Amino acid sequence: MNRNLNNIKWEKVPCHICNGSATHPILLRGEPLVDGQFGFAVHPVICRSCGLIFLSPRWSKEIYNIFYQNYYDMFYRLEIKPDYGKASVVNNMATNWSRIKKYVNPVKVENILDVGCAYGFGLQYLKGEMPGASIYGIESSPDGCASLESPEIGGKLITNDFDLDWEQEYRNKMDIIIVRHVFEHVLEPMKTLAKLRTALKPDGVIYFAVPD
């Protein structure tokens, strides 16, 4: 597989909520917004029917896979940034846990899933809070996957590609699912919600955090 982003493939997609195809570009100072982070072009549009803002055209699934597996760490991975590091990742999870624990009995928690778990340091913190729980992650970074399943972390990687059919194997298994600043990255948000609901126990908790 080509491992560079020199020849980006684009695809148009309908609205994720209403399936409408009538859109209007998002404007910046009267012109379509096209300048994204790190020099990558973006094409945000608003659905004329329901008002959802999404990207269309967007990168193809193949290009997203190349980016997340080969470039994402370089641009975004917080654990390896000198001004952030592992301690800040752990502090973020501690904040998440302070909110989640109001809705669960820690003693009864058996399985925890962190979607986009990175190197697994957040899950390691939760394991310290709930020693009886098993920890699971979904992560695309090869280095992150290896770290999650290292003896230091002791987690299990469910998949490195969320779009694969992984959820049936874990039906009604998870007491807690954490989706922190990941949901905005998924290509099919409605299908993503269905997958997460399948994996969640009937009395389980999903913790979402999204931008804005």
ROKE-672014 format. One line per field, with one value per residue (C-alpha): residue number from 1; x, y, z. Coordinates in steps of 0.5 Angstrom, whole numbers, plus 2048, in hexadecimal, padded with zeros to 3 digits. Layout:
BEGIN
vofi	(NUM	...) $
X	(X	...) $
Y	(Y	...) $
Z	(Z	...) $
***
This chain:
BEGIN
vofi	(1	2	3	4	5	6	7	8	9	10	11	12	13	14	15	16	17	18	19	20	21	22	23	24	25	26	27	28	29	30	31	32	33	34	35	36	37	38	39	40	41	42	43	44	45	46	47	48	49	50	51	52	53	54	55	56	57	58	59	60	61	62	63	64	65	66	67	68	69	70	71	72	73	74	75	76	77	78	79	80	81	82	83	84	85	86	87	88	89	90	91	92	93	94	95	96	97	98	99	100	101	102	103	104	105	106	107	108	109	110	111	112	113	114	115	116	117	118	119	120	121	122	123	124	125	126	127	128	129	130	131	132	133	134	135	136	137	138	139	140	141	142	143	144	145	146	147	148	149	150	151	152	153	154	155	156	157	158	159	160	161	162	163	164	165	166	167	168	169	170	171	172	173	174	175	176	177	178	179	180	181	182	183	184	185	186	187	188	189	190	191	192	193	194	195	196	197	198	199	200	201	202	203	204	205	206	207	208	209	210	211	212) $
X	(800	802	805	805	7FF	802	7FC	7F6	7EF	7E9	7E2	7DB	7D6	7CF	7CD	7CE	7C7	7C2	7C6	7C5	7CA	7C8	7CD	7D0	7D8	7DA	7DD	7E2	7E2	7DD	7E2	7E1	7E5	7EB	7F1	7F1	7F7	7FE	7FD	7F7	7F1	7EA	7E3	7DE	7D7	7D0	7CA	7C5	7BF	7C2	7C7	7CD	7D4	7D9	7DE	7DC	7E0	7E5	7EB	7E9	7EA	7F0	7F3	7F1	7F4	7FA	7FA	7F8	7FD	803	802	7FD	802	807	802	7FD	800	800	804	80A	80A	80E	80A	804	807	804	802	7FD	7FA	7F9	7F6	7F1	7EF	7EE	7EA	7E6	7E5	7E3	7DD	7DC	7DC	7D6	7D2	7D5	7D7	7DF	7DF	7DA	7DE	7E0	7E2	7E4	7E5	7E9	7E8	7EE	7F2	7F9	7FE	7FA	7FC	7F5	7F2	7F8	7F6	7EF	7F2	7F5	7EE	7EB	7F0	7EA	7E9	7EB	7ED	7EC	7EE	7ED	7F3	7F6	7FD	802	806	800	7FD	804	804	7FD	7FE	805	806	806	7FF	7FC	7F6	7F3	7F3	7EC	7ED	7F2	7EC	7E5	7E2	7E3	7DD	7E0	7DA	7D6	7DC	7DB	7D4	7D1	7D8	7DB	7D9	7DC	7DE	7E2	7E2	7E6	7E7	7E6	7DF	7E1	7E6	7E1	7DF	7D8	7D5	7CE	7D1	7D7	7D1	7CE	7D4	7D6	7CF	7D0	7D6	7D3	7D0	7C8	7CA	7D1	7D3	7D6	7DA	7DB	7DF	7DF	7E2	7DD) $
Y	(800	807	80A	812	817	81A	817	818	815	819	816	81A	817	819	81C	817	818	819	816	81D	81F	826	82A	831	832	835	83C	840	847	846	841	839	837	832	833	82E	82C	82A	82C	827	82A	829	82A	82B	82B	82C	828	82C	828	826	82B	826	828	823	822	821	81F	81C	817	810	80B	808	80F	810	809	80B	812	80F	809	80D	814	816	814	81A	81F	81E	818	81C	817	818	820	823	828	823	81C	816	81A	81E	818	815	81B	81C	815	816	81C	817	812	817	818	811	80E	812	80D	806	802	801	7FA	7F8	7FA	7F4	7F7	7FE	800	806	808	80B	809	80C	808	806	80A	80D	805	804	809	806	7FF	802	805	7FE	7F9	7F3	7F6	7F4	7FA	7FA	7FF	801	804	805	807	801	804	805	7FE	7FB	800	7FE	7F6	7F7	7F4	7FB	7FC	7F6	7F7	7F4	7F7	7F5	7F8	7FD	7FF	801	800	7F9	7F4	7F3	7F5	7EE	7EB	7F0	7F0	7F3	7F2	7F9	7FD	803	806	80C	810	816	81B	815	815	81B	817	811	810	80D	810	80D	806	808	809	803	7FF	802	801	7F9	7F9	7FC	7F8	7FA	7FE	801	808	80B	811	816	81C	820	827	82D) $
Z	(800	7FE	805	803	802	7FC	7F8	7FC	7FA	7FB	7FC	7FC	802	803	80A	810	813	80E	808	804	7FE	7FE	802	802	803	80A	809	80C	80A	805	801	802	808	805	809	80F	814	812	80B	809	805	808	805	80B	808	80C	80A	807	80A	811	813	814	813	810	80B	803	7FF	804	804	802	807	805	805	80D	80E	80C	810	816	816	813	815	81A	820	81D	81D	823	827	82E	832	82E	82E	833	835	837	838	83B	842	83E	83B	842	845	83F	840	848	846	842	847	84C	848	846	84D	84F	84B	84C	852	851	855	84F	849	845	83F	83C	835	833	82B	829	82F	82C	830	836	83B	83D	83D	842	846	846	848	84E	850	84F	84F	84E	847	840	83C	834	82F	828	824	81D	81F	81F	825	829	827	82A	830	832	832	835	83C	83F	83D	83C	838	832	82B	828	821	81E	819	81C	816	816	818	820	824	823	827	82D	82D	834	837	838	83F	83D	836	835	82F	830	82A	825	823	81E	81B	819	812	813	81A	81A	819	81E	823	822	822	829	82B	829	82E	834	839	83A	841	83E	83D	837	838	832	831	82B	829	82A) $
***
